[in-house]
Amino acid sequence: MGTDYRAISRRTLLGSATVVAAALATGGPAVPAAAAPRAAHRTGATTPALWDEYRRAPRSHAQIPYVGRAGQRAGARSFPRRPVKANVLAYGARSDGSADSAPAINRAVAAVGERGGGTVLIPAGTYRVDDVIRIGHSNVVLRGAGSGRTTLLATRNLTELIGAYGSRYGGDKSSWSWAGGLIWLCPKDRYASLTDAIRNRAWPFEGWTGNKRDEWTTIATVGPARRGDWSVTVSDTSKLRRGQLVMLRLADDADHTLLAYMAGDGEGTISYVWDDKTKLTSYVPYEWPVRVTAVKRDRVTLERPLPLDVRPAWDPRITTLVTPLTGSGVEGLTLEAVETPQSKHLLDKGYNGVIFQCSYDCWADDITVRHVDNGFGLVAASACTLRRTRVEGRGSHHPYFCREGSHDNLVEDFTVAERTRPAPEGTQLHGINVEGLSSYNVWSRGVMEMGTFDTHRGMPFACVRTQITVNNNGRHGGDASAGPLYGARFTHWNVTVTNERAGLIRIDEVAPYSATVAISTVREFDQTDVPDFTGALNSRLEAYGSPGAVRPANLYEAQRALRV
């Protein structure tokens, strides 16, 4: 118990040797890939050597990212309690399901938003909604009486309401398979530009800088800095102020050294062919929204430490971004779509749940979605928290998805319930998805009765999944042109796998510079992946076979407790 003593492969031997060098370079101890943990006092659990090592270099560890400030307001335990400014019944909503209440709810939400924000109440009852519920203003909270008492019954899908949504990369796929929600939190103007483009069949980029990624201007250029630094030197501070939300923008160079760095700069990144990964290369520049906390002379201090090195070769800039949605949330309700059979893979009609797009410091709390194609989505969303959320009903394609440059989000106390209907032929189940250069996202304290840890190519990096129980029966997707499954510093920590399937949970032989700590004993079957990169992966496996008997039990919570 605690250490994997099975046959050691040549890759493991090479990886262990390289880990020693990497650990010395970062100031940590030389620990081989399957280091034996030490006993934790009093609890009877084990403390992995990786944790002791990490505490000495929390912002620059080779395999484990610092995610201790993920979530809204840097991981605040409570959400803002905005004063009640409207009740949807006063705007004509019907709590007995007898009429379409979407117009009344949207009028109430818009009115409160236009007056500067507040809470819109939806009392207990069942409300039929025949349209998208839109939260397009900052500081607006849509609050029901609890997920067991307030239900929105959605009767139509996004294809009916907005139109067919093709893929900007071609083919006959429906982008409603990974975009849009029947409760859609997105800045008013951004929502209008997105939906207008869809109706005009001009399939848009969906992220922070507009449909064509051209809605930004340079505020200042940035001097060299290291991953984990809290401040940067800039060329000009005249347009920067405390509390401002800005974008750190890093472009790639002709040799793709930025992408290689995101993958850990291992030996395999040199021989990897980047140029033909056209979907992946369309994801750069890397765009990271962050709030400014101080401006002094030529130094700017940020709300979170830098996610990556800042190097001159990557043309580093602080820029503007489209005006984001901030400080808004949805609480205490169930969104139930009319029950229809699940669509075939990539042909979803858009019976989707709650989506955050171009949103920062927003949240969902005590929300259940039922009979949806896709449950909860983070699309170009950062610093958001999804707490006490649940996906249930006839089965979903993506219960949770995180894409299009979404960073620093927290999904905690979540449930993916077992489907109530057998999966129709030709459908697909993923799980807790992340893709598209999304980084520093956390999934914590979850129960997954179905699905998997779906890393969907597009080289997401530096994400954490911790203290989760999973029946690992889903499959990942991802186009080959989207590049690697994983970038560097993916960490799976304290994961109980109930069906012994290794795929996408045990990642030490697939993901570069990763950490797999305290997962169940697993074996390969069904979908089996091979590494994207040749040579040593420099990844770590520790406390193998010991979920539930490791301290700290939750990597995110332990990082929050550290002084960094």
C-alpha positions as CSV (number, residue, x, y, z in Angstrom):
1,M,0.0,0.0,0.0
2,G,1.3,3.4,-0.9
3,T,4.0,2.5,-3.5
4,D,3.8,0.9,-7.0
5,Y,6.4,-1.9,-7.0
6,R,5.3,-3.4,-10.3
7,A,7.7,-4.0,-13.2
8,I,9.5,-0.8,-14.0
9,S,9.6,0.2,-17.6
10,R,12.5,1.9,-19.5
11,R,10.3,5.0,-19.6
12,T,10.0,5.0,-15.8
13,L,13.7,4.6,-15.4
14,L,14.4,7.5,-17.8
15,G,11.7,9.6,-16.2
16,S,13.1,9.0,-12.7
17,A,16.6,10.2,-13.8
18,T,15.2,13.3,-15.4
19,V,13.0,14.0,-12.4
20,V,16.1,14.1,-10.2
21,A,17.5,16.8,-12.5
22,A,14.3,18.7,-12.6
23,A,13.9,18.6,-8.9
24,L,17.4,19.9,-8.3
25,A,16.7,22.7,-10.8
26,T,13.6,23.8,-8.9
27,G,15.1,23.5,-5.5
28,G,13.2,20.3,-4.6
29,P,14.6,17.0,-3.5
30,A,15.5,14.3,-5.9
31,V,12.5,11.9,-5.7
32,P,12.0,9.0,-8.1
33,A,8.7,8.5,-9.9
34,A,7.2,6.1,-7.4
35,A,8.6,7.5,-4.2
36,A,7.5,5.9,-0.9
37,P,5.4,8.2,1.2
38,R,6.1,8.8,4.8
39,A,3.5,8.1,7.5
40,A,1.5,11.1,8.7
41,H,1.4,11.5,12.4
42,R,-1.9,10.8,14.3
43,T,-4.1,10.2,11.3
44,G,-2.8,6.9,10.2
45,A,-2.7,8.3,6.6
46,T,0.4,8.9,4.5
47,T,1.9,12.2,3.4
48,P,3.4,11.8,-0.1
49,A,6.9,13.0,-0.6
50,L,5.5,15.1,-3.4
51,W,3.6,17.2,-0.9
52,D,6.7,17.8,1.2
53,E,8.5,18.8,-1.9
54,Y,5.7,21.0,-3.2
55,R,5.5,23.0,0.0
56,R,9.1,24.1,-0.5
57,A,8.4,25.4,-4.1
58,P,4.6,26.0,-4.3
59,R,4.7,28.4,-7.3
60,S,7.3,26.7,-9.4
61,H,7.0,23.0,-8.9
62,A,7.7,20.9,-11.9
63,Q,4.7,18.6,-11.8
64,I,2.1,20.3,-9.5
65,P,0.5,23.7,-10.3
66,Y,-0.4,26.3,-7.8
67,V,-4.2,26.6,-7.9
68,G,-4.9,27.9,-4.4
69,R,-6.6,31.0,-5.7
70,A,-8.9,29.4,-8.2
71,G,-12.5,30.4,-8.2
72,Q,-14.5,33.6,-7.8
73,R,-12.8,36.3,-5.7
74,A,-9.7,34.2,-5.5
75,G,-11.6,31.2,-4.0
76,A,-13.8,33.0,-1.5
77,R,-15.9,30.6,0.6
78,S,-19.0,32.8,0.3
79,F,-20.8,34.5,-2.5
80,P,-21.9,38.1,-2.5
81,R,-25.4,38.6,-1.1
82,R,-26.9,41.3,-3.3
83,P,-30.1,43.1,-2.2
84,V,-33.3,41.8,-3.7
85,K,-34.5,44.2,-6.4
86,A,-37.2,42.2,-8.3
87,N,-39.5,39.2,-8.0
88,V,-40.3,37.5,-11.3
89,L,-44.0,37.1,-10.3
90,A,-44.3,40.9,-10.4
91,Y,-43.1,40.8,-14.1
92,G,-45.8,38.2,-15.1
93,A,-44.1,34.9,-14.5
94,R,-46.4,31.9,-13.6
95,S,-45.2,29.5,-11.0
96,D,-47.7,26.7,-12.0
97,G,-46.1,26.0,-15.4
98,S,-49.2,27.2,-17.3
99,A,-47.5,29.8,-19.5
100,D,-44.1,30.7,-20.9
101,S,-42.3,32.6,-18.1
102,A,-39.1,33.3,-20.0
103,P,-40.1,36.8,-21.2
104,A,-41.0,37.8,-17.6
105,I,-37.8,36.4,-16.1
106,N,-35.7,38.1,-18.8
107,R,-37.4,41.4,-18.3
108,A,-36.8,41.2,-14.5
109,V,-33.1,40.3,-15.0
110,A,-32.6,43.1,-17.6
111,A,-34.3,45.7,-15.5
112,V,-32.2,44.9,-12.4
113,G,-29.1,44.9,-14.5
114,E,-29.8,48.2,-16.1
115,R,-30.3,49.7,-12.6
116,G,-26.8,48.5,-11.5
117,G,-27.4,45.0,-10.2
118,G,-29.1,43.1,-7.4
119,T,-31.0,39.9,-6.9
120,V,-33.9,38.6,-8.9
121,L,-36.1,36.1,-7.0
122,I,-37.8,33.2,-8.5
123,P,-40.1,31.8,-5.8
124,A,-40.8,28.1,-5.4
125,G,-42.8,26.5,-8.2
126,T,-42.4,25.3,-11.7
127,Y,-41.9,27.9,-14.5
128,R,-42.2,27.0,-18.1
129,V,-39.5,28.7,-20.2
130,D,-39.6,28.7,-24.0
131,D,-36.5,30.8,-24.5
132,V,-33.0,31.3,-23.3
133,I,-32.7,32.9,-19.8
134,R,-30.0,35.6,-20.3
135,I,-27.9,37.2,-17.6
136,G,-26.1,39.9,-19.5
137,H,-25.3,42.6,-16.9
138,S,-22.7,42.5,-14.1
139,N,-23.7,42.1,-10.4
140,V,-27.0,40.4,-11.1
141,V,-28.0,37.2,-9.2
142,L,-30.9,35.0,-10.3
143,R,-32.0,33.2,-7.2
144,G,-34.6,30.4,-6.8
145,A,-35.9,29.0,-3.5
146,G,-33.5,26.0,-3.8
147,S,-32.8,23.4,-6.4
148,G,-35.5,21.2,-4.8
149,R,-38.2,23.9,-4.9
150,T,-37.7,26.1,-7.9
151,T,-37.8,24.4,-11.4
152,L,-37.4,26.0,-14.8
153,L,-38.9,23.6,-17.4
154,A,-37.2,24.3,-20.7
155,T,-39.3,23.3,-23.7
156,R,-37.1,24.3,-26.6
157,N,-33.4,23.8,-27.7
158,L,-30.8,26.3,-29.0
159,T,-31.1,25.1,-32.5
160,E,-34.8,26.1,-32.5
161,L,-34.2,29.3,-30.6
162,I,-31.1,30.6,-32.3
163,G,-30.4,28.4,-35.3
164,A,-28.0,25.6,-36.4
165,Y,-24.5,26.2,-35.2
166,G,-21.8,24.7,-37.4
167,S,-18.1,24.3,-36.5
168,R,-15.6,27.0,-37.5
169,Y,-13.2,24.2,-38.3
170,G,-15.6,22.6,-40.9
171,G,-17.5,19.4,-41.1
172,D,-21.1,18.8,-40.1
173,K,-20.7,19.0,-36.4
174,S,-23.0,21.0,-34.2
175,S,-21.2,23.5,-32.0
176,W,-24.2,23.3,-29.6
177,S,-22.3,20.1,-28.5
178,W,-19.9,22.4,-26.6
179,A,-21.4,25.9,-26.5
180,G,-24.4,27.8,-25.4
181,G,-26.9,27.3,-22.6
182,L,-30.5,27.7,-21.8
183,I,-29.3,29.7,-18.8
184,W,-26.5,31.8,-20.4
185,L,-24.4,34.2,-18.5
186,C,-22.6,36.3,-21.0
187,P,-22.1,40.1,-21.4
188,K,-25.1,41.6,-23.2
189,D,-23.1,42.9,-26.2
190,R,-21.0,39.8,-26.5
191,Y,-24.1,37.6,-26.5
192,A,-25.6,39.7,-29.3
193,S,-22.5,39.5,-31.4
194,L,-22.2,35.7,-30.9
195,T,-25.8,34.9,-31.7
196,D,-25.9,37.3,-34.7
197,A,-22.9,35.6,-36.1
198,I,-24.5,32.2,-35.6
199,R,-27.7,33.3,-37.3
200,N,-25.6,34.6,-40.2
201,R,-23.6,31.3,-40.4
202,A,-20.4,33.2,-39.7
203,W,-19.1,30.8,-37.1
204,P,-17.3,32.8,-34.5
205,F,-14.4,32.5,-32.1
206,E,-16.2,32.5,-28.8
207,G,-13.5,33.9,-26.5
208,W,-12.2,37.0,-24.8
209,T,-11.3,39.1,-27.8
210,G,-14.4,38.8,-30.0
211,N,-15.7,36.8,-32.9
212,K,-12.5,37.4,-35.0
213,R,-10.2,37.7,-32.0
214,D,-9.5,41.3,-32.9
215,E,-11.3,43.2,-30.2
216,W,-8.3,44.2,-28.1
217,T,-5.8,47.0,-27.8
218,T,-2.4,47.1,-26.2
219,I,-2.1,48.8,-22.8
220,A,1.5,48.1,-22.1
221,T,4.3,45.7,-23.1
222,V,5.7,43.4,-20.4
223,G,9.2,42.7,-19.3
224,P,10.6,39.2,-18.6
225,A,9.2,37.4,-15.6
226,R,8.9,33.9,-14.2
227,R,6.0,31.5,-13.6
228,G,4.7,32.1,-10.1
229,D,5.7,35.8,-9.9
230,W,2.9,38.1,-8.6
231,S,4.0,41.2,-10.4
232,V,5.5,42.3,-13.7
233,T,7.4,45.2,-15.1
234,V,5.6,47.1,-17.8
235,S,6.5,49.8,-20.3
236,D,3.7,52.2,-19.3
237,T,1.4,52.3,-16.3
238,S,-0.6,55.4,-17.4
239,K,-3.6,53.3,-18.4
240,L,-3.5,50.8,-15.6
241,R,-5.2,51.1,-12.2
242,R,-6.0,49.0,-9.2
243,G,-9.1,46.8,-9.6
244,Q,-8.9,46.8,-13.4
245,L,-9.5,43.6,-15.3
246,V,-6.9,43.2,-18.0
247,M,-5.5,40.5,-20.3
248,L,-2.0,39.0,-20.3
249,R,-1.4,38.0,-23.9
250,L,1.4,35.7,-25.0
251,A,1.9,34.9,-28.7
252,D,3.8,32.0,-30.0
253,D,6.9,32.2,-32.3
254,A,7.8,30.4,-35.5
255,D,9.4,27.5,-33.6
256,H,6.4,27.1,-31.3
257,T,8.5,27.6,-28.2
258,L,5.4,28.8,-26.2
259,L,3.5,25.6,-27.0
260,A,6.5,23.5,-26.1
261,Y,6.9,25.3,-22.8
262,M,3.3,24.7,-22.0
263,A,4.0,21.0,-22.5
264,G,7.0,21.1,-20.1
265,D,9.9,21.7,-22.6
266,G,10.7,18.0,-22.4
267,E,12.8,16.2,-25.0
268,G,9.8,15.1,-26.8
269,T,8.6,18.6,-27.5
270,I,11.6,19.2,-29.8
271,S,10.6,16.3,-32.1
272,Y,6.9,16.9,-31.9
273,V,5.3,18.3,-35.1
274,W,3.4,21.4,-34.1
275,D,2.8,23.0,-37.5
276,D,0.1,20.6,-38.7
277,K,-1.9,20.9,-35.5
278,T,-4.0,23.7,-37.0
279,K,-6.8,23.7,-34.4
280,L,-4.2,23.9,-31.6
281,T,-2.3,26.7,-33.3
282,S,-5.5,28.6,-33.7
283,Y,-5.8,28.7,-29.9
284,V,-2.8,30.9,-29.5
285,P,-2.2,33.7,-28.5
286,Y,-2.7,32.5,-24.9
287,E,-5.1,34.9,-23.2
288,W,-5.2,35.1,-19.4
289,P,-7.6,37.6,-17.8
290,V,-6.5,38.9,-14.4
291,R,-7.3,41.7,-12.0
292,V,-4.7,44.3,-11.1
293,T,-4.2,44.7,-7.4
294,A,-1.5,47.4,-7.3
295,V,0.3,49.8,-9.6
296,K,3.6,51.4,-8.4
297,R,6.1,53.1,-10.7
298,D,6.7,50.5,-13.5
299,R,5.4,47.5,-11.5
300,V,2.0,46.0,-11.7
301,T,0.9,43.5,-9.1
302,L,-1.7,40.9,-10.1
303,E,-4.5,39.0,-8.2
304,R,-2.9,35.6,-9.1
305,P,0.6,34.5,-9.7
306,L,1.7,34.3,-13.4
307,P,0.6,31.0,-15.0
308,L,3.6,30.9,-17.3
309,D,7.0,32.5,-17.8
310,V,7.0,35.8,-19.7
311,R,9.6,35.9,-22.4
312,P,10.4,38.5,-25.0
313,A,10.1,35.9,-27.8
314,W,6.4,35.7,-27.1
315,D,5.6,39.4,-27.5
316,P,4.1,39.7,-24.0
317,R,1.5,42.4,-23.6
318,I,-1.1,43.6,-21.2
319,T,-4.2,44.3,-23.3
320,T,-7.9,45.1,-23.1
321,L,-10.5,42.4,-23.6
322,V,-14.2,42.5,-24.4
323,T,-16.1,43.9,-21.4
324,P,-16.7,40.8,-19.3
325,L,-19.5,39.8,-17.1
326,T,-18.5,40.2,-13.4
327,G,-20.1,39.5,-10.1
328,S,-23.1,37.7,-11.4
329,G,-24.5,34.3,-10.4
330,V,-27.4,31.8,-10.5
331,E,-28.5,30.1,-7.3
332,G,-31.0,27.7,-5.9
333,L,-32.9,26.2,-8.9
334,T,-33.3,23.2,-11.2
335,L,-33.2,23.6,-15.0
336,E,-35.1,20.7,-16.5
337,A,-35.2,20.2,-20.2
338,V,-38.1,18.5,-21.8
339,E,-37.0,14.8,-22.0
340,T,-35.9,13.8,-25.5
341,P,-33.6,11.0,-26.6
342,Q,-29.9,12.0,-26.5
343,S,-28.6,13.0,-29.9
344,K,-25.9,11.2,-31.8
345,H,-22.4,12.3,-31.1
346,L,-21.6,15.9,-32.2
347,L,-25.2,16.4,-33.4
348,D,-26.6,17.9,-30.2
349,K,-29.5,20.2,-30.7
350,G,-28.7,22.3,-27.7
351,Y,-30.8,21.3,-24.7
352,N,-27.9,22.7,-22.6
353,G,-27.7,23.8,-19.0
354,V,-25.9,26.7,-17.4
355,I,-23.1,28.4,-19.4
356,F,-20.6,31.1,-18.3
357,Q,-19.0,32.9,-21.2
358,C,-16.6,35.9,-21.1
359,S,-17.4,35.8,-17.4
360,Y,-15.1,36.6,-14.5
361,D,-15.8,36.3,-10.7
362,C,-19.2,34.7,-11.4
363,W,-20.8,31.7,-9.8
364,A,-23.4,29.0,-9.7
365,D,-24.6,27.5,-6.4
366,D,-27.1,24.8,-5.6
367,I,-28.0,24.2,-9.3
368,T,-29.3,20.9,-10.8
369,V,-29.7,20.4,-14.5
370,R,-31.8,17.5,-15.8
371,H,-32.2,15.8,-19.2
372,V,-29.6,18.0,-20.9
373,D,-27.3,17.5,-23.8
374,N,-24.5,19.4,-22.0
375,G,-24.7,20.4,-18.3
376,F,-22.4,23.2,-17.1
377,G,-20.1,25.0,-19.4
378,L,-17.1,27.4,-19.0
379,V,-16.4,29.1,-22.3
380,A,-13.7,31.8,-22.1
381,A,-14.6,32.0,-18.4
382,S,-12.2,32.6,-15.6
383,A,-12.2,32.9,-11.9
384,C,-15.7,31.4,-11.6
385,T,-17.0,29.0,-9.0
386,L,-19.5,26.2,-9.6
387,R,-20.5,24.9,-6.2
388,R,-23.1,22.2,-5.3
389,T,-24.0,21.5,-8.9
390,R,-25.6,18.3,-10.2
391,V,-26.2,16.8,-13.7
392,E,-28.9,14.1,-13.8
393,G,-31.5,12.6,-16.0
394,R,-31.5,10.7,-19.3
395,G,-27.7,11.1,-20.0
396,S,-25.4,13.9,-21.3
397,H,-22.7,14.4,-23.8
398,H,-20.6,16.7,-21.7
399,P,-21.8,16.9,-18.1
400,Y,-19.2,19.6,-17.5
401,F,-17.1,21.3,-20.1
402,C,-14.3,23.9,-19.9
403,R,-12.8,25.3,-23.1
404,E,-11.8,28.3,-25.2
405,G,-9.2,29.7,-22.9
406,S,-10.9,29.2,-19.5
407,H,-8.7,29.6,-16.5
408,D,-8.6,29.6,-12.7
409,N,-12.1,28.2,-12.3
410,L,-13.3,26.0,-9.4
411,V,-15.9,23.2,-9.6
412,E,-16.5,21.8,-6.2
413,D,-19.1,19.6,-4.5
414,F,-20.4,18.4,-7.8
415,T,-22.3,15.3,-8.9
416,V,-22.7,13.5,-12.2
417,A,-25.6,11.1,-11.6
418,E,-26.1,7.7,-13.3
419,R,-28.2,8.1,-16.4
420,T,-31.9,7.2,-16.1
421,R,-32.1,5.9,-19.7
422,P,-29.8,3.5,-21.6
423,A,-27.5,5.4,-23.9
424,P,-28.8,5.4,-27.5
425,E,-26.6,3.9,-30.2
426,G,-24.1,6.5,-31.6
427,T,-24.1,8.8,-28.6
428,Q,-21.0,9.7,-26.5
429,L,-20.3,10.3,-22.8
430,H,-17.4,12.4,-21.7
431,G,-17.4,13.7,-18.1
432,I,-15.5,16.6,-16.6
433,N,-14.0,18.1,-19.7
434,V,-11.1,20.6,-20.3
435,E,-9.5,21.6,-23.5
436,G,-8.4,24.6,-25.7
437,L,-5.3,25.7,-23.7
438,S,-7.4,26.1,-20.6
439,S,-5.3,26.2,-17.4
440,Y,-5.3,26.3,-13.6
441,N,-8.8,24.9,-13.3
442,V,-9.9,22.7,-10.3
443,W,-12.4,20.0,-9.9
444,S,-12.8,19.2,-6.2
445,R,-15.0,16.9,-4.0
446,G,-17.0,15.2,-6.7
447,V,-19.1,12.1,-7.2
448,M,-19.2,10.8,-10.7
449,E,-21.5,7.9,-11.1
450,M,-20.6,7.9,-14.8
451,G,-18.2,9.7,-17.1
452,T,-14.4,10.2,-17.0
453,F,-11.7,12.9,-16.6
454,D,-12.2,14.1,-20.2
455,T,-9.1,15.9,-21.3
456,H,-10.1,16.7,-24.8
457,R,-6.9,17.5,-26.7
458,G,-6.2,21.2,-27.3
459,M,-3.4,20.8,-24.7
460,P,-5.0,22.1,-21.5
461,F,-2.3,22.3,-18.8
462,A,-1.8,22.9,-15.1
463,C,-5.2,21.6,-13.9
464,V,-6.1,19.7,-10.8
465,R,-8.7,17.0,-10.1
466,T,-8.9,16.1,-6.4
467,Q,-10.9,14.1,-3.9
468,I,-13.3,12.6,-6.5
469,T,-15.0,9.2,-6.7
470,V,-15.6,8.1,-10.3
471,N,-17.2,5.2,-12.2
472,N,-14.7,5.6,-15.1
473,N,-16.9,4.6,-18.0
474,G,-16.8,7.6,-20.3
475,R,-14.4,8.3,-23.2
476,H,-12.5,11.3,-24.2
477,G,-12.8,13.0,-27.6
478,G,-10.7,15.5,-29.5
479,D,-9.6,16.2,-33.0
480,A,-6.1,15.1,-33.9
481,S,-5.5,18.7,-35.3
482,A,-6.0,19.9,-31.7
483,G,-2.7,18.5,-30.6
484,P,-1.8,16.8,-27.3
485,L,-4.2,15.5,-24.7
486,Y,-2.2,17.1,-21.9
487,G,0.2,19.9,-21.3
488,A,2.4,20.0,-18.3
489,R,1.5,20.0,-14.6
490,F,-1.8,18.0,-14.6
491,T,-2.4,16.6,-11.2
492,H,-4.9,13.9,-10.1
493,W,-4.8,13.7,-6.3
494,N,-6.9,11.3,-4.1
495,V,-9.2,9.7,-6.7
496,T,-11.3,6.6,-6.1
497,V,-12.0,4.6,-9.2
498,T,-14.9,2.2,-8.6
499,N,-14.5,0.1,-11.8
500,E,-10.7,-0.2,-11.9
501,R,-10.3,1.5,-15.3
502,A,-7.1,3.4,-15.7
503,G,-7.8,5.5,-18.8
504,L,-7.6,9.3,-18.2
505,I,-7.2,8.8,-14.4
506,R,-3.8,7.3,-14.2
507,I,-1.8,9.7,-16.3
508,D,1.9,9.2,-15.3
509,E,2.7,7.3,-18.6
510,V,0.7,9.7,-20.8
511,A,0.9,13.3,-19.5
512,P,4.2,15.2,-19.4
513,Y,5.4,16.6,-16.1
514,S,2.3,15.4,-14.3
515,A,1.5,14.0,-10.9
516,T,-0.8,11.0,-10.2
517,V,-1.2,10.7,-6.4
518,A,-3.3,8.3,-4.3
519,I,-5.5,6.9,-7.0
520,S,-7.1,3.4,-6.9
521,T,-5.3,0.4,-8.3
522,V,-6.4,0.4,-11.9
523,R,-5.8,-1.4,-15.2
524,E,-6.0,-0.5,-18.8
525,F,-9.0,-1.4,-20.8
526,D,-11.4,0.2,-23.3
527,Q,-9.9,3.5,-24.7
528,T,-6.2,3.3,-24.2
529,D,-4.0,6.3,-25.0
530,V,-0.3,6.5,-25.9
531,P,1.9,9.5,-25.0
532,D,1.9,12.4,-27.5
533,F,5.6,13.0,-26.7
534,T,8.5,10.7,-27.1
535,G,11.2,10.2,-24.5
536,A,10.9,10.7,-20.7
537,L,7.7,12.3,-19.6
538,N,9.1,13.4,-16.2
539,S,5.9,12.5,-14.5
540,R,5.3,11.1,-11.0
541,L,3.2,8.4,-9.5
542,E,2.9,8.2,-5.7
543,A,0.8,6.6,-3.0
544,Y,-0.6,4.3,-5.8
545,G,-3.6,2.2,-4.6
546,S,-4.2,4.4,-1.5
547,P,-7.1,6.8,-2.2
548,G,-8.7,8.0,1.0
549,A,-5.5,7.3,3.0
550,V,-3.5,10.3,2.0
551,R,-2.9,13.6,3.6
552,P,-3.6,16.2,2.5
553,A,-6.8,14.6,1.2
554,N,-7.7,17.6,-1.0
555,L,-4.9,19.2,-2.9
556,Y,-6.8,22.4,-3.6
557,E,-7.8,23.0,0.0
558,A,-4.2,22.2,1.2
559,Q,-2.9,24.8,-1.2
560,R,-5.3,27.4,0.0
561,A,-4.0,26.9,3.5
562,L,-0.4,27.5,2.5
563,R,1.2,31.0,2.8
564,V,2.7,31.7,-0.6
